[in-house]
Amino acid sequence: MSIKKFISLAIFTFLCAICGPVEASKNMNVTVHAELLQKYKNKCNFGEGNLFACFRAGKYYEKGLGQQKRGGNKAPDYKEAKFYYSYACTDRSKRPQVVIGVPAACAAIGNLYIRKQISWEGLRAKVSGKEDPHFAAANIYFKRACESGDWVGCSNLGDSYRLGRSFEKNVDIAIKLYRKGCKKVTYIIPCSEGARLEVEKMLQPALSKEEVSQQNYIQSLRDCKKKNNGKACYRAASYIRYKRAKRVPGAMVYLDSYKRGCKLGSVDSCYTLGVFYEEGVFFKPNQKKAAEHYKKACNLDIKKEHGLACGSYNAITR
């Protein structure tokens, strides 16, 4: 055998050795997610069971978890996602009052409309004649979510007023909505955006959005390290995760910031780690670890203001 053929054979053997375990790992992840998806669908029971299970089933369909194609490629099903989100958005057990079951599910439907991943045809009577029916449809759900205290709904409804998406532009209403979302949670987007708009109204020239975000990130990072502030750790991590700021050289990567935040008692950090463990982000899917972090987040959420921590724990365990 020539040296050239020997080297080619060695390379081929090596690639087969590493590809096999990777493919097996992907298939294992698909199996784990498929089992959990079925578990959530069973618990949802067409909106008559656990509404947080309906929400999680919708999230799985939106992200393509549990129904990947061969080779591990995700296969999102947005129509099916809306189907399960809709159950969670309206608590069918309390009709005709139409009480919101999981407000985050209403906001999730709004996001599907904003991204034009689902058709607005089902809402024709309410949105026909609008400049962009997708935005009009989204705002219906954002408003429903915001009125029930969901920060995403408030933030995105604020965006619609700020940008004139199916509404006349109105910065004052946008600021009120951002503040409402900001009061509910420690999350960065509604708070930083609202603050930026206030600066723009008061100062000329105003700081750019990027400059405000970078300053807030650096302050959050400082408070996380020096003041052992768990909420600040969460904010610092989220700025980097959602690419709202540039990581300072030598600073913790955002996964470590979430871990530190959770240790310091941040509900949002613990919940986020639970999602990572459940969905296989950074870690292998681990239902037990996910449940542990959801439970910790739920126990930390004394006033039960988070909205998803306790519900996610009950959905994945009971």
C-alpha positions as CSV (number, residue, x, y, z in Angstrom):
1,M,0.0,0.0,0.0
2,S,1.4,3.4,-1.0
3,I,1.9,6.1,1.7
4,K,-0.8,8.3,0.0
5,K,-3.4,5.5,0.2
6,F,-2.4,4.7,3.8
7,I,-2.9,8.4,4.8
8,S,-6.3,8.6,3.0
9,L,-7.5,5.4,4.7
10,A,-6.3,6.7,8.1
11,I,-8.2,10.0,7.6
12,F,-11.3,8.1,6.5
13,T,-11.2,5.8,9.6
14,F,-10.7,8.8,11.9
15,L,-13.7,10.7,10.4
16,C,-15.9,7.6,10.7
17,A,-14.8,7.2,14.4
18,I,-15.9,10.8,15.3
19,C,-18.9,11.0,13.0
20,G,-20.5,7.9,14.5
21,P,-20.8,9.2,18.1
22,V,-21.8,12.7,16.9
23,E,-24.7,11.2,14.8
24,A,-25.7,9.0,17.7
25,S,-25.7,11.9,20.1
26,K,-27.9,13.9,17.7
27,N,-30.3,11.0,17.4
28,M,-30.4,10.6,21.2
29,N,-31.2,14.3,21.6
30,V,-34.1,13.9,19.1
31,T,-35.4,11.0,21.0
32,V,-35.3,12.8,24.4
33,H,-37.1,15.8,22.9
34,A,-39.6,13.7,21.1
35,E,-40.5,12.0,24.4
36,L,-40.8,15.3,26.2
37,L,-42.9,16.7,23.4
38,Q,-45.3,13.8,23.6
39,K,-45.4,14.2,27.4
40,Y,-46.3,17.9,27.1
41,K,-49.0,17.2,24.5
42,N,-50.5,14.5,26.7
43,K,-50.5,16.8,29.7
44,C,-51.9,19.7,27.6
45,N,-54.9,17.5,26.7
46,F,-56.2,19.9,24.0
47,G,-56.3,22.8,26.5
48,E,-58.2,21.0,29.2
49,G,-55.0,19.9,31.2
50,N,-51.8,21.7,32.2
51,L,-51.7,25.0,30.2
52,F,-47.9,25.3,30.8
53,A,-47.5,21.9,29.1
54,C,-49.5,23.4,26.1
55,F,-47.0,26.4,26.1
56,R,-44.0,24.1,26.2
57,A,-45.4,21.9,23.4
58,G,-45.8,25.1,21.3
59,K,-42.2,26.1,22.1
60,Y,-41.0,22.7,20.9
61,Y,-42.9,23.0,17.6
62,E,-41.6,26.5,17.1
63,K,-38.0,25.5,17.7
64,G,-38.2,22.2,15.9
65,L,-37.4,20.2,19.0
66,G,-38.5,16.6,18.9
67,Q,-39.3,16.5,15.2
68,Q,-35.9,16.9,13.6
69,K,-35.3,15.6,10.2
70,R,-32.7,12.9,9.5
71,G,-29.2,14.3,10.3
72,G,-30.3,16.4,13.2
73,N,-31.6,19.3,11.2
74,K,-34.5,21.0,13.0
75,A,-37.9,21.1,11.4
76,P,-40.1,23.8,13.0
77,D,-43.8,23.6,12.6
78,Y,-45.2,27.1,13.2
79,K,-48.8,26.2,12.5
80,E,-48.7,23.5,15.1
81,A,-46.8,25.8,17.4
82,K,-49.7,28.3,17.2
83,F,-52.2,25.5,17.8
84,Y,-50.7,24.7,21.2
85,Y,-49.9,28.3,22.1
86,S,-53.5,29.1,21.5
87,Y,-54.6,26.6,24.1
88,A,-52.2,28.2,26.6
89,C,-53.1,31.7,25.7
90,T,-56.8,31.2,26.6
91,D,-57.8,29.3,29.7
92,R,-60.7,27.2,28.3
93,S,-61.7,26.0,31.8
94,K,-62.7,29.6,32.7
95,R,-64.8,30.6,29.7
96,P,-66.8,32.7,28.9
97,Q,-64.7,35.1,30.9
98,V,-61.7,34.3,28.5
99,V,-59.1,34.4,31.2
100,I,-55.5,34.3,30.0
101,G,-53.8,31.0,30.9
102,V,-50.1,31.6,30.1
103,P,-49.6,35.2,28.9
104,A,-46.2,34.3,27.4
105,A,-48.1,32.1,25.0
106,C,-50.1,35.1,23.7
107,A,-46.8,37.0,23.1
108,A,-45.4,34.0,21.4
109,I,-48.3,33.9,18.9
110,G,-47.7,37.6,18.3
111,N,-44.1,37.0,17.5
112,L,-45.1,34.3,14.9
113,Y,-47.2,36.9,13.2
114,I,-44.5,39.6,13.3
115,R,-42.0,37.2,11.7
116,K,-44.7,36.2,9.1
117,Q,-44.4,32.5,10.0
118,I,-48.1,32.1,10.2
119,S,-51.0,33.5,8.2
120,W,-53.3,36.2,9.5
121,E,-56.3,34.9,7.5
122,G,-57.9,33.5,10.6
123,L,-58.2,37.1,11.9
124,R,-59.5,38.6,8.6
125,A,-62.5,40.3,10.3
126,K,-60.2,42.1,12.8
127,V,-57.2,43.0,10.6
128,S,-58.4,43.4,7.0
129,G,-57.8,46.8,5.6
130,K,-54.8,47.4,7.8
131,E,-51.5,48.5,6.2
132,D,-49.8,45.2,7.2
133,P,-52.3,42.6,8.5
134,H,-49.4,40.6,10.1
135,F,-48.6,43.5,12.4
136,A,-52.2,44.1,13.2
137,A,-52.7,40.5,14.1
138,A,-49.6,40.5,16.2
139,N,-50.7,43.5,18.2
140,I,-53.9,41.8,19.2
141,Y,-51.9,39.1,21.0
142,F,-49.2,41.5,22.3
143,K,-52.0,43.6,23.9
144,R,-53.6,40.5,25.4
145,A,-50.2,39.4,26.8
146,C,-49.3,42.8,28.2
147,E,-52.6,43.3,29.9
148,S,-51.9,40.1,31.7
149,G,-48.5,41.2,32.8
150,D,-46.2,39.6,30.3
151,W,-43.1,41.7,29.6
152,V,-42.6,40.5,26.0
153,G,-46.1,41.6,25.2
154,C,-45.6,45.0,26.7
155,S,-42.2,45.4,25.1
156,N,-43.3,44.4,21.6
157,L,-46.5,46.4,21.8
158,G,-44.2,49.4,22.8
159,D,-42.2,48.6,19.6
160,S,-45.4,48.8,17.6
161,Y,-46.2,52.2,18.9
162,R,-42.6,53.4,18.6
163,L,-42.2,52.2,15.0
164,G,-45.8,52.8,13.8
165,R,-46.6,49.1,13.2
166,S,-50.3,49.2,12.6
167,F,-50.6,52.1,15.0
168,E,-49.8,55.8,14.6
169,K,-46.4,56.4,16.0
170,N,-46.5,57.5,19.6
171,V,-43.3,57.6,21.7
172,D,-45.1,58.5,24.9
173,I,-47.3,55.3,24.8
174,A,-44.2,53.3,23.9
175,I,-42.4,54.5,27.0
176,K,-45.3,53.7,29.2
177,L,-45.4,50.2,27.8
178,Y,-41.7,49.7,28.2
179,R,-41.9,50.8,31.8
180,K,-44.8,48.4,32.5
181,G,-42.7,45.6,31.1
182,C,-39.7,46.8,33.0
183,K,-41.5,46.8,36.4
184,K,-42.6,43.2,35.9
185,V,-39.2,41.6,35.5
186,T,-35.5,42.3,35.5
187,Y,-35.1,41.6,31.8
188,I,-33.0,44.1,29.8
189,I,-34.9,44.8,26.6
190,P,-38.0,46.8,27.7
191,C,-36.0,48.6,30.4
192,S,-33.0,49.7,28.2
193,E,-35.2,50.6,25.3
194,G,-37.5,52.7,27.4
195,A,-34.6,54.4,29.0
196,R,-33.1,55.2,25.6
197,L,-36.3,56.8,24.4
198,E,-36.5,59.0,27.5
199,V,-32.9,60.1,26.9
200,E,-33.7,60.9,23.3
201,K,-36.7,63.1,24.4
202,M,-34.6,65.0,26.9
203,L,-31.2,65.3,25.4
204,Q,-29.9,66.5,22.0
205,P,-27.8,64.8,20.7
206,A,-28.8,61.6,22.5
207,L,-26.6,58.6,23.1
208,S,-27.1,55.9,20.5
209,K,-28.9,52.7,21.4
210,E,-25.6,50.8,21.2
211,E,-23.8,53.2,23.6
212,V,-26.6,53.0,26.1
213,S,-26.6,49.2,25.9
214,Q,-22.8,49.0,26.3
215,Q,-22.9,51.3,29.3
216,N,-25.7,49.3,30.9
217,Y,-23.9,46.0,30.2
218,I,-20.7,47.3,31.8
219,Q,-22.6,48.6,34.9
220,S,-24.4,45.2,35.2
221,L,-21.2,43.3,34.9
222,R,-19.6,45.5,37.7
223,D,-22.6,45.0,40.0
224,C,-22.6,41.3,39.3
225,K,-18.9,40.9,40.3
226,K,-18.4,43.5,43.0
227,K,-21.9,43.6,44.6
228,N,-22.8,40.0,44.1
229,N,-26.0,41.1,42.5
230,G,-27.7,38.1,40.9
231,K,-30.1,40.2,38.8
232,A,-27.1,42.2,37.5
233,C,-25.4,38.9,36.5
234,Y,-28.5,38.0,34.5
235,R,-28.7,41.3,32.8
236,A,-25.0,41.2,31.9
237,A,-25.4,37.7,30.4
238,S,-28.5,38.7,28.5
239,Y,-26.8,41.7,26.9
240,I,-24.2,39.4,25.4
241,R,-26.6,36.5,24.6
242,Y,-28.9,38.8,22.6
243,K,-26.0,40.7,21.1
244,R,-27.1,44.0,22.6
245,A,-23.5,44.7,23.7
246,K,-19.9,43.6,23.1
247,R,-18.3,41.5,25.7
248,V,-15.5,43.2,27.7
249,P,-12.2,41.4,27.3
250,G,-11.7,39.1,30.3
251,A,-15.3,39.2,31.3
252,M,-17.3,36.0,32.1
253,V,-18.9,34.3,29.1
254,Y,-22.7,34.6,29.4
255,L,-23.2,31.0,30.4
256,D,-21.0,31.6,33.5
257,S,-22.9,34.8,34.2
258,Y,-26.1,32.9,34.3
259,K,-24.6,30.3,36.6
260,R,-23.3,33.0,38.9
261,G,-26.7,34.8,38.8
262,C,-28.5,31.6,39.8
263,K,-26.2,31.0,42.7
264,L,-26.9,34.5,43.9
265,G,-30.6,34.0,43.8
266,S,-31.7,35.3,40.4
267,V,-35.0,33.7,39.4
268,D,-34.4,34.5,35.7
269,S,-30.9,33.0,35.7
270,C,-32.1,29.7,37.2
271,Y,-35.0,29.5,34.8
272,T,-32.8,30.2,31.8
273,L,-30.4,27.4,32.9
274,G,-33.4,25.1,33.2
275,V,-34.4,25.9,29.6
276,F,-30.8,25.3,28.5
277,Y,-30.8,21.8,30.1
278,E,-34.2,20.9,28.8
279,E,-33.5,22.1,25.2
280,G,-29.9,20.9,25.0
281,V,-28.3,24.4,24.8
282,F,-24.6,24.1,26.0
283,F,-25.5,20.9,27.7
284,K,-26.8,17.5,26.7
285,P,-30.6,17.4,27.2
286,N,-31.2,16.6,30.9
287,Q,-34.7,16.5,32.2
288,K,-33.7,16.0,35.8
289,K,-31.3,19.0,35.7
290,A,-33.9,21.1,34.0
291,A,-36.4,20.3,36.7
292,E,-33.9,21.1,39.4
293,H,-33.3,24.6,38.0
294,Y,-37.0,25.2,37.3
295,K,-37.7,24.2,41.0
296,K,-35.0,26.5,42.3
297,A,-36.4,29.4,40.2
298,C,-39.9,28.6,41.4
299,N,-38.7,28.6,45.1
300,L,-36.9,31.9,44.6
301,D,-39.9,33.5,43.0
302,I,-41.6,34.2,46.3
303,K,-44.2,36.6,44.9
304,K,-44.8,34.4,42.0
305,E,-44.2,37.2,39.5
306,H,-42.0,35.3,37.0
307,G,-44.9,33.6,35.4
308,L,-43.0,30.6,33.9
309,A,-40.7,29.2,36.6
310,C,-43.3,27.3,38.7
311,G,-45.4,26.4,35.7
312,S,-42.5,24.9,33.8
313,Y,-41.5,22.9,36.9
314,N,-45.0,21.4,37.2
315,A,-45.2,20.7,33.5
316,I,-42.0,18.8,33.3
317,T,-42.4,16.8,36.6
318,R,-46.1,16.1,37.4
